[in-house]
Amino acid sequence: MKKYWRCHVCNDIHLGVKPPEICPTCLQKNAYVEVSAHEARGVMSVAETSVDKAAFAEAIQVFAAEREFRVNPDRERIDLLLEGMFNNESNHGLKYCPCRMIEKDFEKDLTLVCPCNFLIHDTYKDKEDGECWCGLFIKRSSLE
Ligand code: SF4
């Protein structure tokens, strides 16, 4: 069955059974996360049909599997972050980062759709125990 996939680096949307191994737009390897039709269409500027929190929580676990990062094991923190993201989706149309402010500039704000390109954040790349701005994703090495 075909699903929607979004490159977390450049927001390229792919519809297919599996995501491409290499993003054809930014050439990043293993960069796709499964998203709802709502999010895919939102990114492509269309609309409708949503995914629930449990499905999103599952999707980010799959996204992080076998990568250099993993989803934060702190359930309370994750619940809080998902709450913020889903509030942003209700209020602003997409699951924008729960700890950063959108600017109401669609192109700029696309860089804040979760998961964002957190591998380039100072909080992630410059630290042994790095994490994304909100701590949703944590470097695996810091937990092992
Ligand atoms: S900083 Fe973390 S929580 Fe925020 S959008 Fe990026 S990956 Fe998601």
Backbone and ligand atoms as CSV (ligand in chain L), in Angstrom:
chain,resi,resn,atom,element,x,y,z
A,1,MET,N,N,0.830,-1.201,0.000
A,1,MET,CA,C,0.000,0.000,0.000
A,1,MET,C,C,0.869,1.258,0.000
A,2,LYS,N,N,0.505,2.214,-0.828
A,2,LYS,CA,C,1.302,3.437,-0.914
A,2,LYS,C,C,1.064,4.348,0.286
A,3,LYS,N,N,2.129,4.991,0.732
A,3,LYS,CA,C,2.048,5.912,1.861
A,3,LYS,C,C,2.792,7.191,1.483
A,4,TYR,N,N,2.546,8.214,2.307
A,4,TYR,CA,C,3.272,9.464,2.091
A,4,TYR,C,C,4.519,9.485,2.962
A,5,TRP,N,N,5.607,9.994,2.391
A,5,TRP,CA,C,6.874,10.121,3.108
A,5,TRP,C,C,7.384,11.546,2.923
A,6,ARG,N,N,7.973,12.094,3.998
A,6,ARG,CA,C,8.527,13.453,3.914
A,6,ARG,C,C,9.991,13.422,4.307
A,7,CYS,N,N,10.835,14.025,3.471
A,7,CYS,CA,C,12.259,14.140,3.808
A,7,CYS,C,C,12.384,15.142,4.953
A,8,HIS,N,N,12.995,14.731,6.056
A,8,HIS,CA,C,13.065,15.639,7.214
A,8,HIS,C,C,14.120,16.720,7.030
A,9,VAL,N,N,14.886,16.629,5.942
A,9,VAL,CA,C,15.891,17.665,5.685
A,9,VAL,C,C,15.311,18.758,4.784
A,10,CYS,N,N,14.672,18.360,3.678
A,10,CYS,CA,C,14.246,19.400,2.713
A,10,CYS,C,C,12.740,19.417,2.463
A,11,ASN,N,N,11.977,18.553,3.151
A,11,ASN,CA,C,10.517,18.501,3.002
A,11,ASN,C,C,10.046,17.975,1.646
A,12,ASP,N,N,10.893,17.257,0.944
A,12,ASP,CA,C,10.456,16.598,-0.283
A,12,ASP,C,C,9.384,15.576,0.098
A,13,ILE,N,N,8.295,15.523,-0.664
A,13,ILE,CA,C,7.223,14.551,-0.394
A,13,ILE,C,C,7.285,13.436,-1.432
A,14,HIS,N,N,7.215,12.200,-0.927
A,14,HIS,CA,C,7.242,11.048,-1.827
A,14,HIS,C,C,6.014,10.182,-1.524
A,15,LEU,N,N,5.316,9.722,-2.568
A,15,LEU,CA,C,4.197,8.801,-2.400
A,15,LEU,C,C,4.643,7.452,-2.956
A,16,GLY,N,N,4.676,6.431,-2.085
A,16,GLY,CA,C,5.121,5.128,-2.541
A,16,GLY,C,C,5.045,4.099,-1.440
A,17,VAL,N,N,5.310,2.856,-1.778
A,17,VAL,CA,C,5.288,1.770,-0.796
A,17,VAL,C,C,6.421,1.958,0.195
A,18,LYS,N,N,7.590,2.392,-0.322
A,18,LYS,CA,C,8.760,2.637,0.533
A,18,LYS,C,C,9.326,4.014,0.189
A,19,PRO,N,N,10.028,4.638,1.131
A,19,PRO,CA,C,10.655,5.925,0.782
A,19,PRO,C,C,11.906,5.687,-0.053
A,20,PRO,N,N,12.328,6.665,-0.845
A,20,PRO,CA,C,13.592,6.502,-1.570
A,20,PRO,C,C,14.747,6.419,-0.574
A,21,GLU,N,N,15.775,5.655,-0.913
A,21,GLU,CA,C,16.929,5.548,-0.019
A,21,GLU,C,C,17.668,6.882,0.046
A,22,ILE,N,N,17.725,7.550,-1.105
A,22,ILE,CA,C,18.388,8.862,-1.168
A,22,ILE,C,C,17.368,9.883,-1.663
A,23,CYS,N,N,17.247,10.973,-0.913
A,23,CYS,CA,C,16.291,12.013,-1.330
A,23,CYS,C,C,16.743,12.598,-2.672
A,24,PRO,N,N,15.854,12.593,-3.692
A,24,PRO,CA,C,16.261,13.111,-4.998
A,24,PRO,C,C,16.468,14.628,-4.998
A,25,THR,N,N,15.939,15.297,-3.977
A,25,THR,CA,C,16.058,16.758,-3.940
A,25,THR,C,C,17.324,17.221,-3.218
A,26,CYS,N,N,17.557,16.694,-1.998
A,26,CYS,CA,C,18.728,17.178,-1.238
A,26,CYS,C,C,19.839,16.133,-1.149
A,27,LEU,N,N,19.577,14.936,-1.688
A,27,LEU,CA,C,20.560,13.847,-1.730
A,27,LEU,C,C,20.929,13.281,-0.357
A,28,GLN,N,N,20.125,13.597,0.680
A,28,GLN,CA,C,20.359,13.036,2.014
A,28,GLN,C,C,19.972,11.550,2.003
A,29,LYS,N,N,20.776,10.719,2.689
A,29,LYS,CA,C,20.471,9.278,2.782
A,29,LYS,C,C,19.499,9.016,3.920
A,30,ASN,N,N,18.607,8.051,3.777
A,30,ASN,CA,C,17.665,7.637,4.829
A,30,ASN,C,C,17.015,8.803,5.551
A,31,ALA,N,N,16.434,9.704,4.817
A,31,ALA,CA,C,15.937,10.949,5.421
A,31,ALA,C,C,14.420,11.021,5.533
A,32,TYR,N,N,13.714,9.978,5.091
A,32,TYR,CA,C,12.250,10.084,5.038
A,32,TYR,C,C,11.554,9.558,6.286
A,33,VAL,N,N,10.502,10.264,6.695
A,33,VAL,CA,C,9.637,9.806,7.770
A,33,VAL,C,C,8.221,9.705,7.205
A,34,GLU,N,N,7.489,8.675,7.625
A,34,GLU,CA,C,6.117,8.514,7.139
A,34,GLU,C,C,5.246,9.613,7.718
A,35,VAL,N,N,4.423,10.219,6.900
A,35,VAL,CA,C,3.532,11.282,7.370
A,35,VAL,C,C,2.108,10.999,6.905
A,36,SER,N,N,1.166,11.707,7.509
A,36,SER,CA,C,-0.229,11.544,7.105
A,36,SER,C,C,-0.468,12.236,5.763
A,37,ALA,N,N,-1.565,11.874,5.126
A,37,ALA,CA,C,-1.946,12.541,3.879
A,37,ALA,C,C,-2.166,14.024,4.151
A,38,HIS,N,N,-2.702,14.314,5.349
A,38,HIS,CA,C,-2.950,15.712,5.737
A,38,HIS,C,C,-1.649,16.505,5.720
A,39,GLU,N,N,-0.614,15.937,6.385
A,39,GLU,CA,C,0.660,16.654,6.445
A,39,GLU,C,C,1.296,16.766,5.067
A,40,ALA,N,N,1.259,15.660,4.306
A,40,ALA,CA,C,1.852,15.696,2.965
A,40,ALA,C,C,1.176,16.757,2.110
A,41,ARG,N,N,-0.126,16.791,2.185
A,41,ARG,CA,C,-0.860,17.773,1.374
A,41,ARG,C,C,-0.632,19.171,1.881
A,42,GLY,N,N,-0.507,19.302,3.216
A,42,GLY,CA,C,-0.223,20.613,3.792
A,42,GLY,C,C,1.107,21.130,3.280
A,43,VAL,N,N,2.105,20.252,3.279
A,43,VAL,CA,C,3.439,20.636,2.802
A,43,VAL,C,C,3.367,21.000,1.316
A,44,MET,N,N,2.515,20.300,0.589
A,44,MET,CA,C,2.370,20.610,-0.835
A,44,MET,C,C,1.274,21.647,-1.063
A,45,SER,N,N,0.781,22.215,0.037
A,45,SER,CA,C,-0.253,23.255,-0.014
A,45,SER,C,C,-1.612,22.809,-0.530
A,46,VAL,N,N,-2.061,21.661,-0.067
A,46,VAL,CA,C,-3.454,21.261,-0.294
A,46,VAL,C,C,-4.064,21.012,1.112
A,47,ALA,N,N,-4.928,20.013,1.408
A,47,ALA,CA,C,-5.412,19.727,2.784
A,47,ALA,C,C,-6.159,18.404,3.059
A,48,GLU,N,N,-6.499,18.148,4.276
A,48,GLU,CA,C,-7.397,17.145,4.919
A,48,GLU,C,C,-6.953,15.707,5.210
A,49,THR,N,N,-7.586,15.120,6.171
A,49,THR,CA,C,-7.391,13.804,6.837
A,49,THR,C,C,-6.133,13.753,7.704
A,50,SER,N,N,-6.312,13.410,8.989
A,50,SER,CA,C,-5.204,13.497,9.946
A,50,SER,C,C,-4.759,12.146,10.491
A,51,VAL,N,N,-3.603,12.147,11.143
A,51,VAL,CA,C,-3.093,10.969,11.811
A,51,VAL,C,C,-3.177,11.286,13.307
A,52,ASP,N,N,-3.416,10.269,14.154
A,52,ASP,CA,C,-3.540,10.599,15.571
A,52,ASP,C,C,-2.177,10.524,16.269
A,53,LYS,N,N,-2.168,10.912,17.558
A,53,LYS,CA,C,-0.910,10.997,18.301
A,53,LYS,C,C,-0.213,9.642,18.390
A,54,ALA,N,N,-0.987,8.592,18.622
A,54,ALA,CA,C,-0.382,7.263,18.757
A,54,ALA,C,C,0.301,6.859,17.456
A,55,ALA,N,N,-0.329,7.137,16.324
A,55,ALA,CA,C,0.254,6.784,15.027
A,55,ALA,C,C,1.512,7.609,14.771
A,56,PHE,N,N,1.483,8.873,15.182
A,56,PHE,CA,C,2.667,9.712,14.987
A,56,PHE,C,C,3.806,9.232,15.885
A,57,ALA,N,N,3.466,8.871,17.129
A,57,ALA,CA,C,4.486,8.372,18.060
A,57,ALA,C,C,5.141,7.118,17.481
A,58,GLU,N,N,4.336,6.277,16.874
A,58,GLU,CA,C,4.848,5.048,16.245
A,58,GLU,C,C,5.735,5.403,15.044
A,59,ALA,N,N,5.279,6.380,14.244
A,59,ALA,CA,C,6.027,6.775,13.037
A,59,ALA,C,C,7.410,7.312,13.393
A,60,ILE,N,N,7.526,8.069,14.489
A,60,ILE,CA,C,8.852,8.604,14.814
A,60,ILE,C,C,9.767,7.511,15.378
A,61,GLN,N,N,9.173,6.480,16.001
A,61,GLN,CA,C,9.989,5.339,16.457
A,61,GLN,C,C,10.567,4.616,15.236
A,62,VAL,N,N,9.723,4.407,14.224
A,62,VAL,CA,C,10.178,3.735,12.996
A,62,VAL,C,C,11.251,4.588,12.319
A,63,PHE,N,N,11.006,5.900,12.283
A,63,PHE,CA,C,11.952,6.837,11.672
A,63,PHE,C,C,13.321,6.746,12.347
A,64,ALA,N,N,13.325,6.630,13.679
A,64,ALA,CA,C,14.590,6.654,14.422
A,64,ALA,C,C,15.268,5.282,14.507
A,65,ALA,N,N,14.548,4.243,14.146
A,65,ALA,CA,C,15.119,2.892,14.270
A,65,ALA,C,C,16.379,2.772,13.416
A,66,GLU,N,N,17.389,2.178,14.003
A,66,GLU,CA,C,18.658,1.925,13.314
A,66,GLU,C,C,19.328,3.184,12.781
A,67,ARG,N,N,19.152,4.294,13.481
A,67,ARG,CA,C,19.863,5.532,13.131
A,67,ARG,C,C,20.813,5.886,14.263
A,68,GLU,N,N,21.531,6.978,14.082
A,68,GLU,CA,C,22.464,7.418,15.125
A,68,GLU,C,C,21.728,8.116,16.265
A,69,PHE,N,N,20.420,8.297,16.133
A,69,PHE,CA,C,19.616,8.944,17.177
A,69,PHE,C,C,18.420,8.068,17.498
A,70,ARG,N,N,17.812,8.323,18.638
A,70,ARG,CA,C,16.598,7.598,18.988
A,70,ARG,C,C,15.600,8.551,19.620
A,71,VAL,N,N,14.371,8.102,19.773
A,71,VAL,CA,C,13.344,8.930,20.417
A,71,VAL,C,C,13.636,8.940,21.916
A,72,ASN,N,N,13.518,10.097,22.523
A,72,ASN,CA,C,13.746,10.245,23.966
A,72,ASN,C,C,12.906,9.212,24.741
A,73,PRO,N,N,13.526,8.468,25.656
A,73,PRO,CA,C,12.752,7.462,26.392
A,73,PRO,C,C,11.841,8.059,27.480
A,74,ASP,N,N,11.944,9.367,27.724
A,74,ASP,CA,C,11.128,10.023,28.759
A,74,ASP,C,C,9.699,10.227,28.225
A,75,ARG,N,N,8.788,9.330,28.600
A,75,ARG,CA,C,7.407,9.330,28.075
A,75,ARG,C,C,6.659,10.635,28.347
A,76,GLU,N,N,6.857,11.166,29.583
A,76,GLU,CA,C,6.147,12.407,29.941
A,76,GLU,C,C,6.543,13.549,29.020
A,77,ARG,N,N,7.851,13.637,28.774
A,77,ARG,CA,C,8.351,14.694,27.901
A,77,ARG,C,C,7.807,14.530,26.486
A,78,ILE,N,N,7.803,13.299,26.007
A,78,ILE,CA,C,7.290,13.032,24.659
A,78,ILE,C,C,5.812,13.420,24.569
A,79,ASP,N,N,5.036,13.042,25.581
A,79,ASP,CA,C,3.602,13.374,25.571
A,79,ASP,C,C,3.394,14.878,25.486
A,80,LEU,N,N,4.217,15.616,26.247
A,80,LEU,CA,C,4.123,17.074,26.255
A,80,LEU,C,C,4.470,17.654,24.877
A,81,LEU,N,N,5.529,17.113,24.274
A,81,LEU,CA,C,5.951,17.599,22.955
A,81,LEU,C,C,4.891,17.283,21.893
A,82,LEU,N,N,4.335,16.073,21.969
A,82,LEU,CA,C,3.305,15.706,20.987
A,82,LEU,C,C,2.066,16.585,21.156
A,83,GLU,N,N,1.751,16.890,22.404
A,83,GLU,CA,C,0.616,17.779,22.687
A,83,GLU,C,C,0.822,19.122,21.971
A,84,GLY,N,N,2.033,19.675,22.128
A,84,GLY,CA,C,2.354,20.963,21.497
A,84,GLY,C,C,2.280,20.889,19.984
A,85,MET,N,N,2.810,19.804,19.433
A,85,MET,CA,C,2.796,19.627,17.978
A,85,MET,C,C,1.379,19.532,17.430
A,86,PHE,N,N,0.558,18.744,18.119
A,86,PHE,CA,C,-0.815,18.559,17.644
A,86,PHE,C,C,-1.644,19.826,17.844
A,87,ASN,N,N,-1.331,20.603,18.879
A,87,ASN,CA,C,-1.985,21.912,19.031
A,87,ASN,C,C,-1.599,22.812,17.865
A,88,ASN,N,N,-0.320,22.755,17.487
A,88,ASN,CA,C,0.117,23.569,16.343
A,88,ASN,C,C,-0.590,23.139,15.068
A,89,GLU,N,N,-0.796,21.821,14.930
A,89,GLU,CA,C,-1.497,21.351,13.733
A,89,GLU,C,C,-2.938,21.870,13.710
A,90,SER,N,N,-3.601,21.830,14.886
A,90,SER,CA,C,-4.983,22.336,14.945
A,90,SER,C,C,-5.027,23.833,14.673
A,91,ASN,N,N,-4.064,24.548,15.251
A,91,ASN,CA,C,-4.112,26.017,15.160
A,91,ASN,C,C,-3.471,26.584,13.901
A,92,HIS,N,N,-2.449,25.878,13.374
A,92,HIS,CA,C,-1.683,26.464,12.265
A,92,HIS,C,C,-1.563,25.558,11.050
A,93,GLY,N,N,-2.180,24.362,11.085
A,93,GLY,CA,C,-2.240,23.524,9.875
A,93,GLY,C,C,-1.217,22.416,9.763
A,94,LEU,N,N,-0.036,22.554,10.390
A,94,LEU,CA,C,0.980,21.500,10.309
A,94,LEU,C,C,1.582,21.261,11.692
A,95,LYS,N,N,2.254,20.115,11.837
A,95,LYS,CA,C,2.846,19.778,13.145
A,95,LYS,C,C,4.160,20.530,13.318
A,96,TYR,N,N,4.037,21.816,13.563
A,96,TYR,CA,C,5.239,22.621,13.764
A,96,TYR,C,C,5.874,22.275,15.100
A,97,CYS,N,N,7.187,22.504,15.151
A,97,CYS,CA,C,7.976,22.249,16.356
A,97,CYS,C,C,7.298,22.871,17.578
A,98,PRO,N,N,7.156,22.107,18.660
A,98,PRO,CA,C,6.470,22.630,19.838
A,98,PRO,C,C,7.293,23.625,20.649
A,99,CYS,N,N,8.596,23.757,20.353
A,99,CYS,CA,C,9.399,24.661,21.192
A,99,CYS,C,C,9.980,25.835,20.408
A,100,ARG,N,N,9.513,26.026,19.187
A,100,ARG,CA,C,9.963,27.199,18.426
A,100,ARG,C,C,8.757,27.905,17.820
A,101,MET,N,N,8.906,29.195,17.599
A,101,MET,CA,C,7.795,30.015,17.116
A,101,MET,C,C,7.755,30.032,15.590
A,102,ILE,N,N,6.565,29.840,15.035
A,102,ILE,CA,C,6.445,29.995,13.584
A,102,ILE,C,C,6.400,31.490,13.262
A,103,GLU,N,N,6.782,31.823,12.016
A,103,GLU,CA,C,6.833,33.240,11.628
A,103,GLU,C,C,5.675,33.626,10.717
A,104,LYS,N,N,4.808,32.646,10.410
A,104,LYS,CA,C,3.697,32.854,9.466
A,104,LYS,C,C,4.231,33.147,8.057
A,105,ASP,N,N,5.404,32.601,7.769
A,105,ASP,CA,C,5.987,32.643,6.429
A,105,ASP,C,C,6.083,31.166,6.033
A,106,PHE,N,N,5.175,30.716,5.149
A,106,PHE,CA,C,5.016,29.292,4.895
A,106,PHE,C,C,6.336,28.596,4.546
A,107,GLU,N,N,7.106,29.166,3.635
A,107,GLU,CA,C,8.368,28.534,3.220
A,107,GLU,C,C,9.331,28.398,4.395
A,108,LYS,N,N,9.460,29.473,5.175
A,108,LYS,CA,C,10.367,29.437,6.334
A,108,LYS,C,C,9.850,28.461,7.376
A,109,ASP,N,N,8.544,28.504,7.606
A,109,ASP,CA,C,7.965,27.667,8.654
A,109,ASP,C,C,8.034,26.176,8.322
A,110,LEU,N,N,8.159,25.846,7.037
A,110,LEU,CA,C,8.289,24.435,6.669
A,110,LEU,C,C,9.521,23.796,7.315
A,111,THR,N,N,10.519,24.613,7.614
A,111,THR,CA,C,11.725,24.063,8.251
A,111,THR,C,C,11.458,23.707,9.706
A,112,LEU,N,N,10.280,24.077,10.205
A,112,LEU,CA,C,9.924,23.791,11.598
A,112,LEU,C,C,8.929,22.648,11.733
A,113,VAL,N,N,8.596,21.990,10.617
A,113,VAL,CA,C,7.679,20.851,10.718
A,113,VAL,C,C,8.450,19.679,11.322
A,114,CYS,N,N,7.865,19.016,12.296
A,114,CYS,CA,C,8.540,17.928,13.004
A,114,CYS,C,C,8.375,16.595,12.252
A,115,PRO,N,N,9.439,15.780,12.087
A,115,PRO,CA,C,10.802,16.057,12.508
A,115,PRO,C,C,11.490,17.011,11.547
A,116,CYS,N,N,12.206,17.973,12.119
A,116,CYS,CA,C,12.945,18.932,11.306
A,116,CYS,C,C,14.355,18.393,11.055
A,117,ASN,N,N,15.162,19.193,10.402
A,117,ASN,CA,C,16.550,18.787,10.120
A,117,ASN,C,C,17.428,19.061,11.346
A,118,PHE,N,N,17.134,18.359,12.430
A,118,PHE,CA,C,17.816,18.643,13.704
A,118,PHE,C,C,19.279,18.221,13.720
A,119,LEU,N,N,19.704,17.415,12.731
A,119,LEU,CA,C,21.106,16.974,12.706
A,119,LEU,C,C,22.068,18.152,12.571
A,120,ILE,N,N,21.554,19.290,12.118
A,120,ILE,CA,C,22.424,20.458,11.962
A,120,ILE,C,C,22.342,21.411,13.164
A,121,HIS,N,N,21.462,21.136,14.112
A,121,HIS,CA,C,21.345,22.026,15.277
A,121,HIS,C,C,22.610,21.952,16.130
A,122,ASP,N,N,23.012,23.097,16.689
A,122,ASP,CA,C,24.160,23.117,17.607
A,122,ASP,C,C,23.903,22.206,18.804
A,123,THR,N,N,22.662,22.124,19.204
A,123,THR,CA,C,22.324,21.296,20.366
A,123,THR,C,C,22.515,19.807,20.067
A,124,TYR,N,N,22.606,19.478,18.782
A,124,TYR,CA,C,22.790,18.078,18.400
A,124,TYR,C,C,24.224,17.801,17.943
A,125,LYS,N,N,24.672,18.530,16.937
A,125,LYS,CA,C,25.934,18.152,16.267
A,125,LYS,C,C,27.171,18.445,17.100
A,126,ASP,N,N,27.144,19.469,17.919
A,126,ASP,CA,C,28.357,19.846,18.654
A,126,ASP,C,C,28.494,19.159,20.006
A,127,LYS,N,N,27.591,18.266,20.328
A,127,LYS,CA,C,27.620,17.661,21.655
A,127,LYS,C,C,27.637,16.143,21.590
A,128,GLU,N,N,28.377,15.569,22.521
A,128,GLU,CA,C,28.419,14.114,22.575
A,128,GLU,C,C,27.041,13.556,22.936
A,129,ASP,N,N,26.376,14.255,23.869
A,129,ASP,CA,C,25.037,13.831,24.285
A,129,ASP,C,C,23.979,14.714,23.612
A,130,GLY,N,N,24.177,14.997,22.311
A,130,GLY,CA,C,23.312,15.934,21.600
A,130,GLY,C,C,21.855,15.505,21.488
A,131,GLU,N,N,21.008,16.507,21.324
A,131,GLU,CA,C,19.579,16.247,21.109
A,131,GLU,C,C,19.005,17.362,20.252
A,132,CYS,N,N,17.814,17.139,19.679
A,132,CYS,CA,C,17.173,18.202,18.907
A,132,CYS,C,C,16.769,19.317,19.880
A,133,TRP,N,N,16.355,20.455,19.350
A,133,TRP,CA,C,16.032,21.601,20.208
A,133,TRP,C,C,15.107,21.221,21.359
A,134,CYS,N,N,14.139,20.373,21.064
A,134,CYS,CA,C,13.130,20.051,22.091
A,134,CYS,C,C,13.457,18.790,22.882
A,135,GLY,N,N,14.481,18.071,22.456
A,135,GLY,CA,C,14.807,16.824,23.153
A,135,GLY,C,C,13.917,15.664,22.752
A,136,LEU,N,N,13.272,15.770,21.589
A,136,LEU,CA,C,12.462,14.645,21.113
A,136,LEU,C,C,13.379,13.523,20.629
A,137,PHE,N,N,14.462,13.919,19.946
A,137,PHE,CA,C,15.449,12.940,19.471
A,137,PHE,C,C,16.774,13.167,20.189
A,138,ILE,N,N,17.425,12.071,20.566
A,138,ILE,CA,C,18.667,12.124,21.336
A,138,ILE,C,C,19.697,11.245,20.653
A,139,LYS,N,N,20.940,11.700,20.649
A,139,LYS,CA,C,22.015,10.869,20.086
A,139,LYS,C,C,22.062,9.543,20.803
A,140,ARG,N,N,22.131,8.495,20.041
A,140,ARG,CA,C,22.134,7.144,20.614
A,140,ARG,C,C,23.350,6.933,21.525
A,141,SER,N,N,24.499,7.480,21.131
A,141,SER,CA,C,25.724,7.269,21.906
A,141,SER,C,C,25.590,7.785,23.328
A,142,SER,N,N,24.755,8.832,23.529
A,142,SER,CA,C,24.609,9.388,24.876
A,142,SER,C,C,23.728,8.529,25.762
A,143,LEU,N,N,23.060,7.556,25.186
A,143,LEU,CA,C,22.141,6.732,25.975
A,143,LEU,C,C,22.673,5.309,26.174
A,144,GLU,N,N,23.796,5.021,25.518
A,144,GLU,CA,C,24.297,3.629,25.581
A,144,GLU,C,C,25.617,3.522,26.327
L,1,SF4,S1,S,13.501,20.298,17.259
L,1,SF4,FE1,FE,12.857,18.199,17.672
L,1,SF4,S2,S,10.715,18.390,18.278
L,1,SF4,FE2,FE,11.310,20.297,17.262
L,1,SF4,S3,S,10.725,19.954,15.120
L,1,SF4,FE3,FE,12.843,19.377,15.327
L,1,SF4,S4,S,12.770,17.177,15.685
L,1,SF4,FE4,FE,10.745,17.975,16.117
